[in-house]
Amino acid sequence: MVYQNYIKLLEVKPALTGYLREAHEMLDPFAVTGDKAVHDVRVLMKKSRAVLRLISDQTDDVFFKRNYEACREVGRLLASHRDSSVYRKTLKDLKKDHGRLFASLKDNEHLAALSVNKDVSKEQLPAVKNDLAAARELIGKAGYRLRFQNLQNVDPRMLLASLDETYKTVVQRYMVARNKPRPGNIHLFRKKAKDLLYQLWIFRPLNTSAVKSLEKKLDTMTRNLGKYNDLAQLLKILEYKQPGKVDNIYNDQLILVIRDAQDRYLSKVWPVAFKIFTPGKKLVSLLKFKILIT
């Protein structure tokens, strides 16, 4: 256990500035914005929002709301440009182990539509460019507002208290998801766990090895939750409703394959989550340092 009567953390403003600057550069209007860049920008927006939540009680409401909403809107604008590629990758992973089944599903219209790697048509191109331009403008304005926001007097003890509140929220979402493992509950658990993951980076100086260890566990856990969620979204698109019909036998098999994959991802999540989020555990103990939170 590391005992400290002071708290030294990584600075919040440079972290936020870095996220916004990197995202702004990735959406360069003179460069090709591919699936990976879109994904990375969305992650940077989630990191930005997590840090903004961390300092929300130490900034004015106008600054917080405008920048938080800007980051969320960027994610919304870019979401549709990434979803189709995620579904194609999910299907590709399933086909590796179930090639014969997918060969029997060649007439499935939903699968056929998802399997096609569609290029942006001439008709769609202006809308895509507009979304990317709007996202870039939002990020630029958020970065500009951040330049004039004084964050030099951020109280590290209040940040630690805020992190502890995030942890408690994740514990609550874990209990709901574990008792009722429905896609919606699991999705919320993943979102809150990611908040904790992205906020932890600021606290590395308190105990670098312990914080990094927890970050690694959370990263693996949320990735598995993400894969579960991708499969849940795929089930929605397939519009599967009535099992057991003779003429639907291959569709029945596909649903079971997807359900089995979901079970395997969750089987990797719950043991880790139990060790981290079981009610009664304390965040400061997990991070192996002891500082009074007031």
C-alpha positions as CSV (number, residue, x, y, z in Angstrom):
1,M,0.0,0.0,0.0
2,V,1.3,3.4,-0.9
3,Y,0.6,6.1,1.6
4,Q,0.5,9.8,0.6
5,N,-0.6,13.0,2.2
6,Y,-0.6,14.8,-1.1
7,I,-1.8,14.0,-4.6
8,K,0.1,14.6,-7.8
9,L,-1.8,13.8,-11.0
10,L,-1.3,14.2,-14.7
11,E,-2.6,17.6,-15.9
12,V,-6.2,17.5,-17.3
13,K,-6.0,20.4,-19.8
14,P,-3.0,19.0,-21.8
15,A,-4.8,15.6,-21.9
16,L,-8.0,17.1,-23.2
17,T,-6.2,19.4,-25.7
18,G,-4.3,16.4,-27.0
19,Y,-7.4,14.4,-27.6
20,L,-9.1,17.2,-29.5
21,R,-6.1,18.1,-31.5
22,E,-5.5,14.5,-32.6
23,A,-9.1,14.0,-33.6
24,H,-9.1,17.3,-35.5
25,E,-6.1,16.2,-37.5
26,M,-7.6,12.8,-38.3
27,L,-10.5,14.5,-40.0
28,D,-8.3,16.5,-42.4
29,P,-10.6,17.4,-45.3
30,F,-7.8,17.0,-47.8
31,A,-7.1,13.4,-46.7
32,V,-9.0,10.2,-47.0
33,T,-10.9,9.4,-43.7
34,G,-11.0,5.6,-43.5
35,D,-12.8,3.3,-41.1
36,K,-9.9,3.2,-38.7
37,A,-9.6,7.0,-38.5
38,V,-13.3,7.3,-37.9
39,H,-13.1,4.6,-35.1
40,D,-10.1,6.4,-33.5
41,V,-11.8,9.8,-33.6
42,R,-14.9,8.3,-31.8
43,V,-12.6,6.8,-29.2
44,L,-10.9,10.2,-28.7
45,M,-14.4,11.8,-28.2
46,K,-15.3,9.2,-25.6
47,K,-12.0,9.9,-23.8
48,S,-12.7,13.6,-23.9
49,R,-16.2,13.1,-22.5
50,A,-14.9,10.9,-19.7
51,V,-12.4,13.6,-18.7
52,L,-15.0,16.3,-18.9
53,R,-17.2,14.3,-16.6
54,L,-14.3,13.9,-14.2
55,I,-13.9,17.7,-13.9
56,S,-17.6,18.6,-14.3
57,D,-17.9,19.8,-10.7
58,Q,-14.9,22.1,-11.1
59,T,-15.8,23.9,-14.3
60,D,-18.7,26.2,-15.1
61,D,-21.8,24.6,-16.5
62,V,-21.7,26.4,-19.9
63,F,-18.2,25.2,-20.7
64,F,-19.0,21.6,-19.6
65,K,-22.3,21.3,-21.5
66,R,-21.1,22.9,-24.7
67,N,-17.9,20.8,-25.0
68,Y,-19.6,17.6,-23.8
69,E,-22.4,18.0,-26.3
70,A,-20.0,18.8,-29.0
71,C,-18.0,15.6,-28.4
72,R,-21.2,13.5,-28.2
73,E,-22.5,15.0,-31.5
74,V,-19.2,14.2,-33.2
75,G,-19.7,10.6,-32.2
76,R,-23.2,10.6,-33.5
77,L,-22.2,12.1,-36.9
78,L,-19.5,9.4,-37.3
79,A,-21.4,6.4,-36.0
80,S,-23.2,5.5,-39.2
81,H,-19.9,5.6,-41.2
82,R,-18.4,2.9,-39.0
83,D,-21.3,0.5,-38.2
84,S,-21.4,-1.3,-41.5
85,S,-17.7,-2.1,-41.4
86,V,-18.1,-3.4,-37.9
87,Y,-20.9,-5.7,-39.0
88,R,-18.8,-7.0,-41.9
89,K,-15.9,-7.8,-39.6
90,T,-18.2,-9.6,-37.2
91,L,-19.6,-11.7,-40.0
92,K,-16.1,-12.4,-41.3
93,D,-15.0,-13.7,-37.8
94,L,-18.0,-16.0,-37.6
95,K,-17.4,-17.4,-41.1
96,K,-13.9,-18.5,-40.2
97,D,-15.3,-21.3,-38.0
98,H,-18.7,-21.8,-39.7
99,G,-18.0,-21.7,-43.5
100,R,-20.4,-24.5,-44.4
101,L,-23.2,-22.9,-42.5
102,F,-22.7,-19.5,-44.2
103,A,-22.6,-21.3,-47.6
104,S,-26.1,-22.6,-46.8
105,L,-27.2,-19.1,-46.0
106,K,-26.2,-17.6,-49.4
107,D,-29.8,-16.7,-50.1
108,N,-30.3,-14.8,-46.8
109,E,-30.9,-11.2,-47.9
110,H,-29.7,-9.6,-44.7
111,L,-26.4,-11.4,-44.7
112,A,-25.9,-10.7,-48.4
113,A,-26.5,-7.0,-47.8
114,L,-24.1,-6.9,-44.9
115,S,-21.4,-8.9,-46.7
116,V,-21.0,-6.3,-49.5
117,N,-18.3,-3.8,-48.9
118,K,-20.1,-0.9,-50.3
119,D,-18.1,2.2,-51.5
120,V,-19.7,5.5,-51.0
121,S,-21.8,6.4,-54.0
122,K,-21.7,9.7,-55.8
123,E,-25.1,10.5,-54.3
124,Q,-23.9,9.7,-50.8
125,L,-20.6,11.5,-51.0
126,P,-21.8,15.0,-50.3
127,A,-23.6,13.9,-47.2
128,V,-20.5,12.0,-45.9
129,K,-18.3,14.9,-46.5
130,N,-20.8,17.2,-44.8
131,D,-20.8,15.0,-41.7
132,L,-17.0,14.8,-41.6
133,A,-16.8,18.6,-42.0
134,A,-19.4,19.2,-39.3
135,A,-17.6,16.9,-36.9
136,R,-14.3,18.6,-37.6
137,E,-15.8,22.0,-37.0
138,L,-17.3,20.9,-33.7
139,I,-14.0,19.6,-32.5
140,G,-12.2,22.8,-33.6
141,K,-14.7,24.9,-31.6
142,A,-14.3,22.7,-28.5
143,G,-10.6,23.0,-28.7
144,Y,-10.8,26.8,-29.1
145,R,-13.1,27.0,-26.0
146,L,-10.7,24.9,-24.1
147,R,-7.8,27.2,-24.8
148,F,-9.5,29.9,-22.7
149,Q,-10.7,27.7,-19.9
150,N,-8.6,28.0,-16.7
151,L,-7.9,24.5,-15.4
152,Q,-4.8,25.4,-13.4
153,N,-6.6,25.3,-10.0
154,V,-8.2,21.8,-10.5
155,D,-8.3,20.2,-7.0
156,P,-6.8,16.7,-7.3
157,R,-8.7,15.5,-4.2
158,M,-12.0,16.4,-5.9
159,L,-10.8,14.6,-9.0
160,L,-10.2,11.5,-6.9
161,A,-13.6,11.8,-5.3
162,S,-15.1,12.1,-8.8
163,L,-13.2,9.0,-10.0
164,D,-14.6,7.2,-6.9
165,E,-18.1,8.2,-8.0
166,T,-17.5,6.8,-11.4
167,Y,-16.3,3.6,-9.9
168,K,-19.5,3.3,-7.7
169,T,-21.6,3.9,-10.9
170,V,-19.8,1.1,-12.6
171,V,-20.5,-1.2,-9.6
172,Q,-24.2,-0.4,-9.9
173,R,-24.3,-1.0,-13.6
174,Y,-22.3,-4.3,-13.1
175,M,-24.9,-5.6,-10.6
176,V,-27.8,-4.8,-13.0
177,A,-26.0,-6.4,-16.0
178,R,-25.0,-9.5,-14.0
179,N,-28.5,-10.0,-12.5
180,K,-30.3,-9.2,-15.8
181,P,-27.8,-9.9,-18.6
182,R,-29.8,-8.2,-21.4
183,P,-28.1,-6.4,-24.2
184,G,-29.2,-3.0,-23.0
185,N,-27.9,-3.5,-19.5
186,I,-24.6,-5.0,-20.7
187,H,-24.2,-2.0,-23.1
188,L,-24.6,0.5,-20.2
189,F,-22.2,-1.5,-18.0
190,R,-19.6,-1.3,-20.8
191,K,-20.1,2.4,-21.3
192,K,-19.6,3.2,-17.6
193,A,-16.6,0.9,-17.4
194,K,-15.0,2.7,-20.3
195,D,-15.5,6.0,-18.5
196,L,-13.6,4.6,-15.6
197,L,-10.9,3.2,-17.9
198,Y,-10.4,6.6,-19.7
199,Q,-10.4,8.6,-16.4
200,L,-7.8,6.3,-14.7
201,W,-5.0,7.6,-17.0
202,I,-5.0,10.9,-15.2
203,F,-4.2,9.0,-11.9
204,R,-1.2,7.0,-13.0
205,P,1.3,9.0,-11.0
206,L,-0.3,7.8,-7.7
207,N,0.8,4.2,-8.4
208,T,1.7,3.6,-12.0
209,S,2.0,-0.2,-11.9
210,A,-1.3,-0.7,-10.1
211,V,-3.2,1.8,-12.3
212,K,-1.8,0.3,-15.5
213,S,-2.7,-3.2,-14.3
214,L,-6.3,-2.1,-13.7
215,E,-6.4,-0.3,-17.0
216,K,-5.3,-3.4,-18.8
217,K,-8.0,-5.5,-17.1
218,L,-10.7,-3.0,-17.9
219,D,-9.5,-2.6,-21.5
220,T,-9.7,-6.4,-22.1
221,M,-13.1,-6.6,-20.4
222,T,-14.7,-3.7,-22.3
223,R,-13.3,-5.1,-25.6
224,N,-15.1,-8.4,-24.9
225,L,-18.2,-6.5,-23.9
226,G,-17.9,-4.6,-27.2
227,K,-17.8,-7.8,-29.2
228,Y,-20.8,-9.1,-27.4
229,N,-22.6,-5.8,-28.3
230,D,-21.6,-6.1,-32.0
231,L,-23.2,-9.5,-32.0
232,A,-26.3,-8.2,-30.3
233,Q,-26.6,-5.5,-33.0
234,L,-26.2,-8.1,-35.7
235,L,-29.1,-10.1,-34.2
236,K,-31.3,-7.0,-34.5
237,I,-30.3,-6.6,-38.2
238,L,-31.1,-10.2,-39.0
239,E,-34.6,-9.7,-37.7
240,Y,-34.8,-13.3,-36.4
241,K,-38.1,-13.9,-34.7
242,Q,-39.5,-17.5,-35.1
243,P,-37.3,-20.4,-34.3
244,G,-38.1,-24.0,-35.1
245,K,-39.5,-23.8,-38.6
246,V,-38.2,-26.5,-41.0
247,D,-37.6,-24.0,-43.7
248,N,-35.6,-21.8,-41.3
249,I,-33.2,-24.5,-40.1
250,Y,-30.0,-22.7,-41.2
251,N,-31.2,-19.4,-39.7
252,D,-31.8,-21.3,-36.4
253,Q,-28.3,-22.6,-36.5
254,L,-26.9,-19.1,-37.2
255,I,-28.7,-17.7,-34.2
256,L,-27.3,-20.4,-32.0
257,V,-23.8,-19.7,-33.4
258,I,-24.1,-16.1,-32.5
259,R,-25.6,-16.8,-29.1
260,D,-22.7,-19.2,-28.4
261,A,-20.2,-16.5,-29.3
262,Q,-21.9,-14.1,-27.0
263,D,-21.8,-16.6,-24.2
264,R,-18.0,-17.1,-24.7
265,Y,-17.3,-13.3,-24.6
266,L,-19.4,-12.9,-21.4
267,S,-17.6,-15.9,-19.8
268,K,-14.4,-13.9,-20.1
269,V,-16.0,-10.8,-18.6
270,W,-17.8,-11.9,-15.5
271,P,-14.8,-13.4,-13.6
272,V,-12.8,-10.2,-14.1
273,A,-15.8,-8.0,-13.3
274,F,-16.4,-9.9,-10.1
275,K,-12.9,-9.2,-8.8
276,I,-13.1,-5.5,-9.6
277,F,-16.7,-4.5,-9.0
278,T,-18.2,-6.7,-6.3
279,P,-20.0,-4.4,-3.9
280,G,-17.9,-3.7,-0.8
281,K,-14.6,-3.3,-2.6
282,K,-12.9,0.1,-2.5
283,L,-11.3,1.8,-5.4
284,V,-8.3,3.0,-3.4
285,S,-7.6,-0.6,-2.3
286,L,-7.7,-1.8,-5.9
287,L,-5.3,0.9,-6.9
288,K,-3.1,0.1,-3.9
289,F,-2.9,3.6,-2.4
290,K,-4.6,5.2,0.6
291,I,-5.7,8.8,0.5
292,L,-8.6,10.3,2.4
293,I,-11.4,11.1,0.0
294,T,-13.5,14.0,1.4
